[in-house]
Amino acid sequence: MKSRAQMLSELRQMLHDVFVARERGTAHPQMARVHGYVDGYMRALLDCGLATKEELLVMVAEERTTVSGPATLVISSTAA
């Protein structure tokens, strides 16, 4: 059985691959399949209690920033 750290590391790599594929302009059917894998992996981590929604959101944001650069606008959740 894989450890929590190993599973989160695998998810981080999967996210990185998704954002790189998007930057390269990968075809929609392939992107949809890859997104499905990532979504399922994230759902499994949530369902098993190995990660929280907040942890996953931070990881997604970090990997997107790594590949695509910083967001153009930061929105605070308290501003809404």
DSSP file (Angstrom, degrees, kcal/mol; ACC not computed):
  #  RESIDUE AA STRUCTURE BP1 BP2  ACC     N-H-->O    O-->H-N    N-H-->O    O-->H-N    TCO  KAPPA ALPHA  PHI   PSI    X-CA   Y-CA   Z-CA
    1    1 A M              0   0    0      0, 0.0     2,-0.1     0, 0.0     0, 0.0   0.000 360.0 360.0 360.0 138.1    0.0    0.0    0.0
    2    2 A K        -     0   0    0      1,-0.1     2,-0.1     2,-0.0     0, 0.0  -0.461 360.0-117.7 -79.2 149.7    1.3    3.5   -0.9
    3    3 A S     >  -     0   0    0     -2,-0.1     4,-2.3     1,-0.1     5,-0.2  -0.370  25.9-108.3 -79.7 165.0    1.9    6.1    1.7
    4    4 A R  H  > S+     0   0    0      1,-0.2     4,-2.6     2,-0.2     5,-0.2   0.911 121.1  53.0 -57.4 -44.3    0.0    9.4    1.8
    5    5 A A  H  > S+     0   0    0      1,-0.2     4,-2.0     2,-0.2    -1,-0.2   0.894 108.7  49.1 -61.5 -41.0    3.1   11.2    0.8
    6    6 A Q  H  > S+     0   0    0      2,-0.2     4,-2.3     1,-0.2    -1,-0.2   0.910 111.6  48.9 -64.8 -42.3    3.6    8.9   -2.2
    7    7 A M  H  X S+     0   0    0     -4,-2.3     4,-2.3     2,-0.2    -2,-0.2   0.900 111.9  48.0 -66.1 -40.9    0.0    9.4   -3.3
    8    8 A L  H  X S+     0   0    0     -4,-2.6     4,-2.4     2,-0.2    -1,-0.2   0.870 110.6  52.5 -67.6 -35.4    0.2   13.1   -3.0
    9    9 A S  H  X S+     0   0    0     -4,-2.0     4,-2.0    -5,-0.2    -2,-0.2   0.908 109.1  49.2 -64.9 -42.1    3.5   13.1   -5.0
   10   10 A E  H  X S+     0   0    0     -4,-2.3     4,-2.4     2,-0.2    -2,-0.2   0.910 111.1  50.1 -62.7 -42.3    1.8   11.1   -7.7
   11   11 A L  H  X S+     0   0    0     -4,-2.3     4,-2.8     1,-0.2     5,-0.2   0.917 107.9  53.2 -62.6 -43.0   -1.1   13.5   -7.8
   12   12 A R  H  X S+     0   0    0     -4,-2.4     4,-2.3     1,-0.2    -1,-0.2   0.906 110.6  47.4 -59.2 -41.8    1.3   16.5   -8.1
   13   13 A Q  H  X S+     0   0    0     -4,-2.0     4,-2.4     2,-0.2    -1,-0.2   0.900 111.2  50.8 -66.8 -40.5    3.0   14.8  -11.1
   14   14 A M  H  X S+     0   0    0     -4,-2.4     4,-2.1     2,-0.2    -2,-0.2   0.917 111.2  48.2 -62.3 -43.4   -0.4   14.1  -12.7
   15   15 A L  H  X S+     0   0    0     -4,-2.8     4,-2.4     2,-0.2     5,-0.2   0.920 110.3  51.8 -62.3 -44.3   -1.4   17.7  -12.2
   16   16 A H  H  X S+     0   0    0     -4,-2.3     4,-2.3     1,-0.2    -2,-0.2   0.929 109.6  49.7 -57.5 -46.1    1.9   18.9  -13.7
   17   17 A D  H  X S+     0   0    0     -4,-2.4     4,-2.4     1,-0.2    -1,-0.2   0.874 109.4  52.1 -62.0 -38.8    1.4   16.7  -16.7
   18   18 A V  H  X S+     0   0    0     -4,-2.1     4,-2.3     2,-0.2    -1,-0.2   0.934 111.5  45.6 -63.4 -46.7   -2.2   18.0  -17.2
   19   19 A F  H  X S+     0   0    0     -4,-2.4     4,-2.1     2,-0.2    -2,-0.2   0.868 112.9  50.0 -68.7 -35.2   -1.0   21.7  -17.1
   20   20 A V  H  X S+     0   0    0     -4,-2.3     4,-1.7    -5,-0.2    -1,-0.2   0.923 110.7  50.2 -65.8 -43.7    1.9   21.0  -19.5
   21   21 A A  H  X>S+     0   0    0     -4,-2.4     5,-2.3     1,-0.2     4,-0.6   0.895 110.4  50.3 -61.4 -40.3   -0.4   19.2  -21.9
   22   22 A R  H ><5S+     0   0    0     -4,-2.3     3,-1.1     1,-0.2    -1,-0.2   0.918 108.6  51.6 -64.1 -43.1   -2.8   22.1  -21.8
   23   23 A E  H 3<5S+     0   0    0     -4,-2.1    -1,-0.2     1,-0.3    -2,-0.2   0.834 109.0  51.8 -61.9 -32.5    0.0   24.6  -22.5
   24   24 A R  H 3<5S-     0   0    0     -4,-1.7    -1,-0.3    -5,-0.1    -2,-0.2   0.557 117.1-113.7 -82.2  -8.7    1.0   22.5  -25.5
   25   25 A G  T <<5 -     0   0    0     -3,-1.1    -3,-0.2    -4,-0.6    -2,-0.1   0.853  42.4-169.4  80.3  35.5   -2.5   22.5  -26.9
   26   26 A T      < -     0   0    0     -5,-2.3    -1,-0.1     1,-0.1     5,-0.1  -0.252  34.0 -89.1 -58.5 145.1   -3.3   18.8  -26.5
   27   27 A A     >  -     0   0    0      1,-0.1     4,-2.3     3,-0.1     3,-0.3  -0.169  34.8-115.4 -58.4 147.9   -6.5   17.7  -28.3
   28   28 A H  H  > S+     0   0    0      1,-0.2     4,-2.9     2,-0.2     5,-0.2   0.882 110.5  54.2 -56.4 -46.5   -9.7   17.9  -26.3
   29   29 A P  H  > S+     0   0    0      0, 0.0     4,-1.8     0, 0.0    -1,-0.2   0.909 112.1  44.9 -58.3 -40.5  -10.5   14.1  -26.2
   30   30 A Q  H  > S+     0   0    0     -3,-0.3     4,-2.3     2,-0.2    -2,-0.2   0.907 113.5  50.1 -68.4 -41.0   -7.1   13.3  -24.7
   31   31 A M  H  X S+     0   0    0     -4,-2.3     4,-2.8     1,-0.2     5,-0.2   0.905 108.6  52.8 -63.5 -40.9   -7.4   16.3  -22.2
   32   32 A A  H  X S+     0   0    0     -4,-2.9     4,-1.9     1,-0.2    -1,-0.2   0.902 109.9  48.5 -61.5 -41.0  -10.8   15.1  -21.1
   33   33 A R  H  X S+     0   0    0     -4,-1.8     4,-1.8    -5,-0.2    -2,-0.2   0.927 112.7  47.2 -64.9 -45.4   -9.4   11.6  -20.4
   34   34 A V  H  X S+     0   0    0     -4,-2.3     4,-2.3     1,-0.2    -2,-0.2   0.905 110.5  52.3 -65.1 -41.5   -6.5   12.9  -18.4
   35   35 A H  H  X S+     0   0    0     -4,-2.8     4,-3.0     1,-0.2    -1,-0.2   0.889 106.9  54.6 -60.2 -38.3   -8.8   15.3  -16.4
   36   36 A G  H  X S+     0   0    0     -4,-1.9     4,-2.3    -5,-0.2    -1,-0.2   0.900 107.5  49.1 -62.3 -41.2  -10.9   12.3  -15.6
   37   37 A Y  H  X S+     0   0    0     -4,-1.8     4,-2.3     2,-0.2    -2,-0.2   0.935 113.9  45.6 -62.2 -46.5   -8.0   10.4  -14.2
   38   38 A V  H  X S+     0   0    0     -4,-2.3     4,-2.6     2,-0.2    -2,-0.2   0.925 112.6  50.3 -64.7 -44.9   -6.9   13.3  -12.1
   39   39 A D  H  X S+     0   0    0     -4,-3.0     4,-2.4     1,-0.2    -1,-0.2   0.913 111.8  48.3 -59.8 -43.5  -10.5   14.0  -10.9
   40   40 A G  H  X S+     0   0    0     -4,-2.3     4,-2.2    -5,-0.2    -1,-0.2   0.892 111.1  50.0 -64.6 -39.7  -10.9   10.4   -9.9
   41   41 A Y  H  X S+     0   0    0     -4,-2.3     4,-2.1     2,-0.2    -2,-0.2   0.917 111.9  48.0 -64.7 -43.2   -7.6   10.3   -8.1
   42   42 A M  H  X S+     0   0    0     -4,-2.6     4,-2.2     1,-0.2    -2,-0.2   0.901 110.3  51.9 -64.7 -40.3   -8.5   13.4   -6.1
   43   43 A R  H  X S+     0   0    0     -4,-2.4     4,-3.0     1,-0.2    -1,-0.2   0.896 108.6  51.3 -62.5 -40.6  -11.9   12.0   -5.3
   44   44 A A  H  X S+     0   0    0     -4,-2.2     4,-2.2     2,-0.2     6,-0.3   0.910 109.2  50.3 -63.7 -41.9  -10.3    8.8   -3.9
   45   45 A L  H  <>S+     0   0    0     -4,-2.1     5,-2.1     2,-0.2     6,-1.2   0.904 114.1  45.1 -62.7 -40.7   -7.9   10.9   -1.7
   46   46 A L  H ><5S+     0   0    0     -4,-2.2     3,-1.1     3,-0.2    -2,-0.2   0.939 112.8  49.7 -66.8 -47.2  -10.9   12.9   -0.4
   47   47 A D  H 3<5S+     0   0    0     -4,-3.0    -2,-0.2     1,-0.3    -1,-0.2   0.836 112.3  47.9 -63.2 -33.7  -13.1    9.8    0.2
   48   48 A C  T 3<5S-     0   0    0     -4,-2.2    -1,-0.3    -5,-0.2    -2,-0.2   0.525 111.9-119.8 -84.5  -5.8  -10.3    8.0    2.0
   49   49 A G  T < 5S+     0   0    0     -3,-1.1    -3,-0.2    -4,-0.4    -2,-0.1   0.705  78.0 124.9  76.0  19.1   -9.5   11.0    4.2
   50   50 A L  S   <S+     0   0    0     -5,-2.1     2,-0.3    -6,-0.3    -4,-0.2   0.635  76.3  17.5 -85.8 -14.3   -5.9   11.2    2.9
   51   51 A A  S    S-     0   0    0     -6,-1.2     2,-0.2    -9,-0.1    -2,-0.2  -0.989  72.1-129.4-151.7 154.9   -6.3   14.8    1.8
   52   52 A T     >  -     0   0    0     -2,-0.3     4,-2.1     1,-0.1     5,-0.2  -0.658  30.3-111.9-100.8 162.7   -8.6   17.7    2.4
   53   53 A K  H  > S+     0   0    0     -2,-0.2     4,-2.5     1,-0.2     5,-0.2   0.902 119.2  53.1 -58.0 -42.0  -10.3   19.9   -0.2
   54   54 A E  H  > S+     0   0    0      1,-0.2     4,-2.2     2,-0.2    -1,-0.2   0.895 106.9  51.2 -63.0 -41.6   -8.1   22.8    0.8
   55   55 A E  H  > S+     0   0    0      1,-0.2     4,-2.1     2,-0.2    -1,-0.2   0.907 112.0  47.3 -61.5 -41.9   -4.9   20.8    0.4
   56   56 A L  H  X S+     0   0    0     -4,-2.1     4,-2.6     2,-0.2    -2,-0.2   0.895 109.8  52.2 -69.2 -39.5   -5.9   19.7   -3.0
   57   57 A L  H  X S+     0   0    0     -4,-2.5     4,-2.3     1,-0.2    -1,-0.2   0.903 110.4  49.0 -62.4 -40.4   -6.9   23.2   -4.1
   58   58 A V  H  X S+     0   0    0     -4,-2.2     4,-2.6     2,-0.2    -2,-0.2   0.918 111.1  50.0 -64.1 -43.1   -3.5   24.5   -2.9
   59   59 A M  H  X S+     0   0    0     -4,-2.1     4,-2.4     2,-0.2     5,-0.2   0.917 110.7  49.1 -62.8 -43.7   -1.7   21.8   -4.8
   60   60 A V  H  X S+     0   0    0     -4,-2.6     4,-2.4     1,-0.2    -1,-0.2   0.932 112.7  48.0 -61.4 -45.8   -3.6   22.5   -8.0
   61   61 A A  H  X S+     0   0    0     -4,-2.3     4,-2.3     1,-0.2    -2,-0.2   0.898 111.2  50.8 -62.7 -41.0   -2.9   26.2   -7.7
   62   62 A E  H  X S+     0   0    0     -4,-2.6     4,-2.2     2,-0.2    -1,-0.2   0.922 112.7  45.0 -63.6 -44.3    0.8   25.6   -7.1
   63   63 A E  H  X S+     0   0    0     -4,-2.4     4,-2.0     2,-0.2     5,-0.2   0.881 111.9  51.9 -69.9 -37.2    1.2   23.3  -10.1
   64   64 A R  H  X S+     0   0    0     -4,-2.4     4,-3.3    -5,-0.2     5,-0.4   0.921 111.7  47.6 -62.7 -42.1   -0.7   25.6  -12.4
   65   65 A T  H  X S+     0   0    0     -4,-2.3     4,-1.9     1,-0.2    -2,-0.2   0.889 108.6  55.0 -65.0 -39.9    1.6   28.5  -11.3
   66   66 A T  H  < S+     0   0    0     -4,-2.2    -1,-0.2    -5,-0.2    -2,-0.2   0.901 120.7  29.8 -59.1 -42.2    4.6   26.3  -11.8
   67   67 A V  H  < S+     0   0    0     -4,-2.0    -2,-0.2     2,-0.1    -1,-0.2   0.897 135.0  24.9 -86.8 -43.9    3.6   25.6  -15.4
   68   68 A S  H  < S-     0   0    0     -4,-3.3    -3,-0.2     1,-0.3    -2,-0.2   0.491 103.9-117.4-105.6  -5.2    1.7   28.7  -16.5
   69   69 A G     <  -     0   0    0     -4,-1.9    -1,-0.3    -5,-0.4    -2,-0.1  -0.289  55.3 -28.6  90.2 177.5    3.0   31.4  -14.2
   70   70 A P  S    S-     0   0    0      0, 0.0     2,-0.0     0, 0.0     0, 0.0  -0.227  71.3 -97.8 -68.9 155.5    1.2   33.4  -11.6
   71   71 A A        -     0   0    0      1,-0.1     3,-0.1     2,-0.0    -2,-0.0  -0.308  24.6-130.6 -65.1 155.0   -2.5   34.2  -11.8
   72   72 A T  S    S+     0   0    0      1,-0.2     2,-0.4    -3,-0.1    -1,-0.1   0.687  91.5  27.4 -83.7 -17.1   -3.3   37.7  -13.2
   73   73 A L        -     0   0    0      2,-0.0     2,-0.6     0, 0.0    -1,-0.2  -0.978  67.9-149.5-147.0 129.8   -5.7   38.4  -10.4
   74   74 A V        -     0   0    0     -2,-0.4     2,-0.5    -3,-0.1     0, 0.0  -0.884  15.5-163.3 -99.6 125.6   -5.8   37.2   -6.8
   75   75 A I        -     0   0    0     -2,-0.6     2,-0.3     5,-0.0    -2,-0.0  -0.941  10.4-142.2-112.9 124.2   -9.3   37.0   -5.3
   76   76 A S    >   -     0   0    0     -2,-0.5     3,-1.0     1,-0.1     4,-0.5  -0.654   9.3-139.7 -83.6 137.8   -9.7   36.8   -1.6
   77   77 A S  T 3  S+     0   0    0     -2,-0.3     3,-0.4     1,-0.2    -1,-0.1   0.729 104.3  58.6 -69.1 -20.3  -12.5   34.5   -0.4
   78   78 A T  T 3  S+     0   0    0      1,-0.2    -1,-0.2     2,-0.1    -2,-0.0   0.641  93.2  67.5 -82.0 -14.0  -13.3   37.2    2.3
   79   79 A A    <         0   0    0     -3,-1.0    -1,-0.2     1,-0.2    -2,-0.2   0.711 360.0 360.0 -76.8 -20.4  -13.9   39.8   -0.4
   80   80 A A              0   0    0     -4,-0.5    -1,-0.2    -3,-0.4    -2,-0.1   0.486 360.0 360.0 -76.9 360.0  -17.0   38.0   -1.6
